[in-house]
């Protein structure tokens, strides 16, 4: 690699870490949004049941 091996492999490692970090952050955000959606959905269902029973 002509003396640039450290730079080349370091670039690969940094890129891999960034991509892995993005995947982790996206999956965490998805779980959070799914949890929030299910809470809102459950709340809407409870309000609908309360309106129909009263």
C-alpha positions, 0 to 999 in steps of 0.5 A, spaced: 500 500 500 506 504 499 506 506 506 499 508 506 496 502 509 495 505 516 491 511 513 487 506 508 485 501 514 483 506 518 479 509 513 475 502 513 475 502 520 472 509 521 467 508 515 465 501 518 464 504 525 459 510 522 455 505 518 454 500 524 452 506 529 447 509 524 444 502 524 444 502 531 441 509 532 436 507 526 433 501 530 433 504 536 429 510 533 424 505 530 423 501 536 421 508 540 416 510 534 413 503 535 412 504 542 409 511 542 405 509 536 402 503 540 401 507 546 397 512 542 393 507 539 391 504 545 389 511 548 385 512 542 382 505 543 380 506 550 377 513 549 373 510 543 370 505 548 369 510 553 365 514 549 361 508 546 359 506 553 357 512 556 
